[in-house]
Amino acid sequence: MELSNRAGGCSSRAKAARRGRSKGAALAAALVPVGAVLGVALAGRPSPLSAHDIPATVVVRLFVKPEGERLRVLVRVPLESMRDIPWPVRGPGYLDLERAGPLLREAARTWIANDLEIYEGDRRLRGEQIAAVTVSLPSDRSFGDYQSALTRVAGPPLPAGTELVWQQALLDVLLEYPIVSEGARFAIRPALAHLGLKTTTILRFLPPGGQERVFEYVGDPGLVRLDPRWHQAAIRFVELGFAHILGGTDHLLFVLCLAIPFRRLRPLVAIVTAFTVAHSITLIASAMGFAPGGLWFPPLVELLIALSIVYTAIENIIGAKLERRWLVAFGFGLVHGFGFAFVLRESLQFAGSHLRLALVSFNLGVELGQLFLLALGIPILNLLFRYVVAAPVGIVILSVLVAHTAWHWMTERWAALRQYAFRWPAWDLALVVGLMRALMLGLVLAGALWLLRGLVRRLLPRARAEPHPAEGRPPT
């Protein structure tokens, strides 16, 4: 009986399920023609474009020019970089220019004007007006110079029937800011990096009666002073050098490796001075055009920087000698100077007319960063070697960890360097000039070594007579 009841229950549930499926199938069959009709109706009319993804690469073009009592800012950005705006399209994806008109000013305000901060002196300019906005073809080249760009933005719009795929359209905007004097010093903080995953901006500043200044940068550069005073340029580059030495892990580890075995004032003065003099020479030489210009040179320098860390760490493990360590610091300091120059080269455009001051200020920032690092790290190392592990063992452990990390960097950078083809230069006048420059640089290096040798000789006798208490040797 029980089995028959169960069987009857199962059969009734199966019948109910079949009836449910048949009703669902009937309902789906009835909705198919309705959905087809709606699909045809929607496909036959232009519909707004939904939100889209962030573009991979975006190029922004900016002109800034003070004229009388107003500052004009011309901006060109790709239309697809302005997300969350329902751009109307027609046909296979052409931008409906007539219906898009009211949205252009909204896009200019939301995605451009709100993200530009303009300063006259130290006063932020307010009350900007969107004087003109238009759409241009991707083949348009009017933003090659200021006057052509102004004529395009203020000129007639594209015909309403223009077949322009919306992802290829360019948005041109003219912003005007009220100013007191066109001869003032202006600054801009463009926060436009959010327009793409990689946003490159080409900014041109046209001072009244002066030469055009061109800036090109990736991302948001912070506050850009278009005509900086000397102290403003100095502060900016001191901050840049300080941040670079603390943010560059490879430079940081090399400095620590140099100092780990010699945690006293006089040895550190000799070592840090040798490193400072060396990287200052190659930094200035690179900024003056003495460095090779081949594409293979930056990856080679990065490889040698990793090699410098590995070598110094291994020397710490087998037993570093102070008489040789300052030479190691000088030799590899030359390589690190080229690494600093790669960072500085991209930022020199923000120095205005103070290029030499920017070089000195950047170098000063690097030195301040090194001193800060040593002032913070050496007491920590002394406490570690006094209370946690003996100095000889601790030096080996730390050096092994650093060498392991730098070895991985070295193998990765070697793989990157192998992608570049090195070609011997042709014997011509350019090569002769390069050899003459190399000879001049060699003479400077020889003079620096001679001066450093005298300094180290003064410091080393005292350093030998003052062993560090953490090493457990009685003072002589």
JOMO-V804173 format. One record per backbone hydrogen bond with DSSP energy under -0.5 kcal/mol. CO is the residue of the C=O (numbers start at 0). NH is the residue of the N-H. If there is no record, write none. Layout:
BEGIN
{{CO:NH} {CO:NH}}
END
This chain:
BEGIN
{{0:4} {1:5} {2:6} {3:7} {4:8} {5:9} {6:10} {7:11} {8:12} {9:13} {10:14} {11:15} {12:16} {13:17} {14:18} {15:19} {16:20} {17:21} {18:22} {19:23} {20:24} {21:25} {22:26} {23:27} {24:28} {25:29} {26:30} {27:31} {28:32} {29:33} {30:34} {31:35} {32:36} {33:37} {34:38} {35:39} {36:40} {37:41} {38:42} {39:43} {41:44} {46:88} {54:196} {55:197} {57:59} {57:199} {59:201} {60:75} {61:203} {62:73} {63:205} {64:71} {66:69} {68:178} {69:66} {69:71} {70:176} {71:64} {72:174} {73:62} {74:172} {75:60} {76:170} {77:80} {78:81} {80:82} {83:85} {84:86} {86:48} {87:95} {89:92} {89:93} {92:165} {93:89} {94:96} {95:99} {96:100} {99:102} {99:103} {100:103} {100:104} {101:105} {102:106} {103:107} {104:108} {105:109} {106:110} {107:111} {107:112} {108:113} {111:114} {112:115} {114:190} {115:117} {116:188} {117:124} {118:120} {118:186} {119:122} {121:123} {122:119} {125:177} {128:130} {128:175} {131:173} {133:171} {135:169} {136:139} {140:143} {141:144} {144:148} {145:149} {146:150} {147:151} {148:152} {149:153} {150:154} {158:161} {161:163} {163:94} {164:167} {164:168} {165:168} {168:78} {169:135} {169:171} {170:76} {171:133} {172:74} {172:174} {173:130} {173:131} {174:72} {175:128} {176:70} {180:183} {183:185} {184:120} {185:225} {185:226} {186:118} {187:189} {187:223} {188:116} {188:190} {189:191} {191:194} {192:195} {194:54} {197:57} {197:199} {198:218} {199:59} {200:202} {200:216} {201:61} {202:214} {203:63} {204:206} {204:212} {206:209} {212:204} {214:202} {216:200} {218:220} {221:223} {222:224} {223:187} {223:225} {224:227} {228:232} {229:233} {230:234} {231:235} {232:236} {233:237} {234:238} {235:239} {236:240} {237:241} {238:242} {239:243} {240:244} {241:245} {242:246} {243:247} {246:248} {247:251} {248:252} {249:253} {250:254} {251:255} {252:256} {253:257} {254:258} {255:259} {256:260} {258:261} {260:262} {263:267} {264:268} {265:269} {266:270} {267:271} {268:272} {269:273} {270:274} {271:275} {272:276} {273:277} {274:278} {275:279} {276:280} {277:281} {278:282} {279:283} {280:284} {281:285} {282:286} {283:287} {284:289} {285:288} {293:296} {293:297} {294:298} {295:299} {296:300} {297:301} {298:302} {299:303} {300:304} {301:305} {302:306} {303:307} {304:308} {305:309} {306:310} {307:311} {308:312} {309:313} {310:314} {311:315} {312:316} {313:317} {314:318} {320:323} {320:324} {321:325} {323:327} {324:328} {325:329} {326:330} {327:331} {328:332} {329:333} {330:333} {330:334} {331:335} {332:336} {333:337} {334:337} {334:338} {335:339} {336:340} {337:341} {338:342} {339:343} {340:344} {341:345} {342:346} {343:346} {343:347} {346:349} {347:350} {348:351} {350:353} {353:357} {354:358} {355:359} {356:360} {357:361} {358:362} {359:363} {360:364} {361:365} {362:366} {363:367} {364:368} {365:369} {366:370} {367:371} {368:372} {369:373} {370:374} {371:375} {372:376} {373:377} {375:379} {376:380} {377:381} {378:382} {379:383} {380:384} {381:385} {382:386} {383:387} {383:388} {389:393} {390:394} {391:395} {392:396} {393:397} {394:398} {395:399} {396:400} {397:401} {398:402} {399:403} {400:404} {401:405} {402:406} {403:407} {404:408} {405:409} {406:410} {407:411} {408:412} {409:413} {410:414} {411:415} {412:416} {413:417} {415:418} {416:419} {419:421} {425:427} {427:431} {428:432} {429:433} {430:434} {431:435} {432:436} {433:437} {434:438} {435:439} {436:440} {437:441} {438:442} {439:443} {440:444} {441:445} {442:446} {443:447} {444:448} {445:449} {446:450} {447:451} {448:452} {449:453} {450:454} {451:455} {452:456} {453:457} {454:458} {455:459} {456:460} {458:462} {459:463} {460:464} {462:465} {467:470} {467:472} {468:471} {469:390}}
END
